[in-house]
Amino acid sequence: MQLVHTAAPAVRRDRLLRLPEVEATTGLRKSSIYLLMKRGQFPRCVQLTARCVAWPESAVLQFVQDRIGEAKQGGGVQA
């Protein structure tokens, strides 16, 4: 008789950031975050309760890394 262990795949850990943390991480303010969300240029928030939203940390960090990558490729703001 052979026993086979079938472990469930590991779930990637992520945390949810509230607006002040998102602002601090991105350097953007609330109005810019919501405008970019409306345009589809910023990660969508997750509805936690009727009056509470948050953003997946991984999505916010990816947004920041994408902006850094664009700046390195010459896509930054020209003076």
Beta strands, then each sheet from edge to edge (+ up, - down):
strand 1: 16-17
strand 2: 46-49
strand 3: 52-56
sheet 1: 1+ 3- 2+
end
